[in-house]
Amino acid sequence: MRVLLAWSSGKDSAWTLYLLRRDPRVELVGLLTTFNERFDRVAMHGVRRSLVQAQADAVGVPLWEVFLPWPCSNADYEEKMAVALEQAVQVGVTHVAFGDIHLEDVRAYRERQLRSTPLTPLFPLWGQDPDELAQQMVEAGLRATLVCIDGEQLSPAFLGRTYDADLLDDLPVGVDPCGERGEFHTFCYAGPMFHRPIPIRPGESKHEERFHYLDLLPRVDRGEGAVAE
């Protein structure tokens, strides 16, 4: 299977990558990421493109960039994605993998997107218990920073925190520990899916309507393996 992985820069994408890399049938072709072309950032997470490129470098596969206009309608999104998927077919990609866990409507939308192509969708995380999955990720050494909070579902005080055992303990009852309902989004900077950690440091935070964002910045360290949290 020649697989293109839909890559948001967050923990679920990263864990999907980890599982794909453990499957001997899989050849990972690249990481497919949509960017807001006006701001040069991941569309929902608000992560700088340079940091996503650093992730791809740490994985050792190409970054497939899809630039979306701003504002972006659903028709605009589907047009841009259709072009990217056609390019994937042309280079022999057979499957597209997604990090979705349990939202049926999201999965159905992904499947509809690929129905008119020869590409087959993969959902390696599908159906896993979110509590168990979160524990597995943390225990395996995955680390991420919360970079976007939906203030109507989770306190903005969680912005910038590390996704670890302490955070899982502190999440309020009713909040999905994987943030599957959009409670929070993350940037993954370390874990068994990377050849090396991505050095980062926190920048400014901002508030736009119901969402709170942390602007992560690359950090240059003289010593190896140092990561700002």
C-alpha positions as CSV (number, residue, x, y, z in Angstrom):
1,M,0.0,0.0,0.0
2,R,1.4,3.4,-1.1
3,V,-0.2,5.7,1.6
4,L,-0.6,9.4,1.7
5,L,-1.4,10.6,5.3
6,A,-3.8,13.5,6.0
7,W,-1.6,15.5,8.4
8,S,-3.0,18.2,10.7
9,S,0.3,18.5,12.7
10,G,-1.5,17.2,15.8
11,K,-1.3,14.1,18.0
12,D,-3.9,12.0,16.2
13,S,-2.1,12.4,12.9
14,A,1.2,11.6,14.6
15,W,-0.2,8.5,16.2
16,T,-1.7,7.4,12.9
17,L,1.7,7.8,11.4
18,Y,3.2,5.6,14.1
19,L,0.8,2.8,13.4
20,L,1.3,3.0,9.7
21,R,5.1,2.8,10.1
22,R,4.6,-0.4,12.1
23,D,2.7,-2.0,9.3
24,P,5.1,-3.8,6.9
25,R,2.5,-3.5,4.0
26,V,2.7,0.3,4.1
27,E,4.9,2.6,2.1
28,L,4.4,6.1,3.4
29,V,4.5,8.5,0.4
30,G,4.0,11.8,2.2
31,L,2.1,14.1,4.6
32,L,-0.9,15.9,3.1
33,T,-1.6,19.2,4.9
34,T,-4.0,22.1,4.1
35,F,-2.7,25.6,4.7
36,N,-4.5,29.0,4.8
37,E,-2.5,30.7,2.0
38,R,-3.1,34.2,3.5
39,F,-1.6,33.4,6.8
40,D,0.6,30.5,5.8
41,R,-0.7,28.3,8.7
42,V,-2.5,25.0,9.1
43,A,-6.1,25.9,8.5
44,M,-7.7,25.0,11.9
45,H,-4.7,24.6,14.2
46,G,-3.1,27.9,13.3
47,V,0.4,26.3,13.2
48,R,3.1,27.9,11.1
49,R,4.0,26.0,7.9
50,S,7.7,26.1,8.8
51,L,6.9,23.9,11.9
52,V,4.9,21.4,9.8
53,Q,7.9,21.2,7.4
54,A,10.1,20.5,10.5
55,Q,7.7,17.6,11.4
56,A,8.0,16.2,7.8
57,D,11.8,16.5,8.0
58,A,11.8,14.7,11.4
59,V,9.6,11.9,9.8
60,G,11.7,11.7,6.7
61,V,8.9,12.0,4.1
62,P,7.8,14.8,1.8
63,L,5.2,17.4,2.9
64,W,2.4,17.7,0.4
65,E,1.0,21.3,0.7
66,V,-2.5,22.3,-0.3
67,F,-3.0,26.0,-0.2
68,L,-6.6,27.2,0.6
69,P,-7.9,30.7,-0.2
70,W,-9.2,32.9,2.6
71,P,-12.1,32.9,3.1
72,C,-12.5,29.4,2.0
73,S,-15.8,27.9,1.0
74,N,-16.4,24.1,1.1
75,A,-16.5,24.2,-2.7
76,D,-13.0,25.8,-2.7
77,Y,-11.7,23.2,-0.3
78,E,-13.0,20.3,-2.4
79,E,-11.6,21.7,-5.6
80,K,-8.1,22.1,-4.1
81,M,-8.3,18.6,-2.5
82,A,-9.4,17.1,-5.8
83,V,-6.3,18.4,-7.5
84,A,-4.1,17.0,-4.7
85,L,-5.8,13.6,-4.9
86,E,-5.4,13.5,-8.7
87,Q,-1.7,14.2,-8.3
88,A,-1.5,11.4,-5.7
89,V,-3.1,8.9,-8.1
90,Q,-0.6,10.0,-10.8
91,V,2.4,9.0,-8.6
92,G,0.9,5.7,-7.6
93,V,-0.7,6.4,-4.3
94,T,-3.2,3.7,-3.5
95,H,-4.6,4.8,0.0
96,V,-5.2,7.9,2.0
97,A,-5.0,7.6,5.8
98,F,-6.9,9.7,8.3
99,G,-6.7,10.1,12.1
100,D,-10.4,10.1,12.8
101,I,-11.6,8.1,15.8
102,H,-15.3,8.0,16.2
103,L,-17.2,10.9,14.4
104,E,-19.4,9.1,11.8
105,D,-20.2,12.2,9.8
106,V,-16.5,13.1,9.4
107,R,-15.7,9.6,8.2
108,A,-18.6,9.6,5.8
109,Y,-17.4,12.9,4.3
110,R,-13.8,11.5,3.8
111,E,-15.2,8.4,2.1
112,R,-17.4,10.6,-0.2
113,Q,-14.3,12.6,-1.1
114,L,-12.5,9.5,-2.3
115,R,-15.4,7.7,-3.9
116,S,-14.8,9.1,-7.4
117,T,-11.1,8.2,-7.2
118,P,-9.3,4.9,-7.2
119,L,-7.9,5.8,-3.7
120,T,-9.0,3.8,-0.7
121,P,-9.5,5.5,2.7
122,L,-7.7,4.1,5.8
123,F,-8.8,4.8,9.4
124,P,-6.2,3.2,11.6
125,L,-7.6,4.8,14.8
126,W,-11.2,4.1,14.1
127,G,-13.3,2.7,16.9
128,Q,-10.7,2.9,19.6
129,D,-11.8,4.0,23.1
130,P,-10.6,7.7,23.4
131,D,-9.5,7.2,27.0
132,E,-7.4,4.1,26.2
133,L,-6.0,5.7,23.1
134,A,-5.0,8.9,24.9
135,Q,-3.2,6.7,27.5
136,Q,-1.4,4.7,24.8
137,M,-0.1,7.8,23.1
138,V,1.2,9.4,26.3
139,E,2.8,6.2,27.6
140,A,4.5,5.7,24.3
141,G,6.2,9.1,24.7
142,L,4.1,11.2,22.4
143,R,4.2,14.8,23.4
144,A,2.2,17.7,22.0
145,T,1.2,21.2,22.9
146,L,-2.4,22.5,23.0
147,V,-2.4,25.3,20.4
148,C,-6.1,25.9,19.8
149,I,-8.9,25.8,22.4
150,D,-12.7,26.0,21.7
151,G,-13.6,28.3,24.7
152,E,-17.2,27.1,24.6
153,Q,-16.0,23.5,25.3
154,L,-12.9,23.9,27.4
155,S,-11.3,26.5,29.5
156,P,-8.7,28.7,27.7
157,A,-6.4,28.0,30.7
158,F,-5.5,24.8,28.9
159,L,-3.9,26.7,26.0
160,G,-0.2,25.9,25.8
161,R,-0.2,22.9,28.1
162,T,1.6,19.7,27.3
163,Y,-0.5,16.7,26.3
164,D,0.6,14.4,29.0
165,A,-0.7,12.3,31.9
166,D,-1.3,15.4,34.1
167,L,-3.3,17.1,31.4
168,L,-5.5,14.0,30.9
169,D,-6.1,13.9,34.7
170,D,-7.1,17.6,34.6
171,L,-9.6,17.5,31.7
172,P,-13.1,18.1,32.9
173,V,-15.7,15.4,32.7
174,G,-17.4,15.4,29.3
175,V,-14.3,16.6,27.4
176,D,-13.1,14.0,24.9
177,P,-9.5,13.2,26.0
178,C,-8.5,13.1,22.3
179,G,-10.4,16.4,21.5
180,E,-12.3,14.5,18.9
181,R,-15.3,16.9,19.1
182,G,-13.1,19.9,18.5
183,E,-12.5,20.8,22.2
184,F,-8.8,21.4,21.5
185,H,-6.2,20.9,18.8
186,T,-2.5,20.1,19.3
187,F,0.9,20.4,17.7
188,C,2.9,17.2,18.1
189,Y,6.7,17.8,18.7
190,A,8.0,14.5,20.0
191,G,7.3,10.8,20.0
192,P,8.3,7.5,18.5
193,M,7.1,8.5,15.1
194,F,9.8,11.2,14.8
195,H,13.6,10.6,14.3
196,R,14.1,13.6,16.5
197,P,12.0,16.1,18.5
198,I,11.0,19.5,17.0
199,P,12.3,22.3,19.1
200,I,9.6,24.9,19.8
201,R,8.9,27.8,22.1
202,P,5.6,29.6,22.9
203,G,4.8,32.9,21.2
204,E,1.9,35.1,21.6
205,S,-1.7,33.9,22.2
206,K,-4.8,35.4,20.7
207,H,-8.5,35.2,20.9
208,E,-10.8,35.1,17.9
209,E,-14.5,34.7,18.7
210,R,-14.9,31.3,20.6
211,F,-11.3,30.1,19.7
212,H,-8.1,30.7,21.6
213,Y,-4.7,30.2,19.7
214,L,-1.1,29.9,20.8
215,D,1.4,30.9,18.2
216,L,4.3,28.4,18.4
217,L,7.7,29.4,17.2
218,P,10.7,27.3,16.2
219,R,13.5,27.3,18.7
220,V,17.1,27.0,17.9
221,D,19.2,25.1,20.5
222,R,22.9,24.4,20.6
223,G,22.3,21.1,22.5
224,E,20.5,18.3,20.8
225,G,17.1,17.2,21.9
226,A,16.1,20.3,23.9
227,V,12.5,21.2,23.5
228,A,10.5,24.0,24.9
229,E,7.1,23.1,26.3
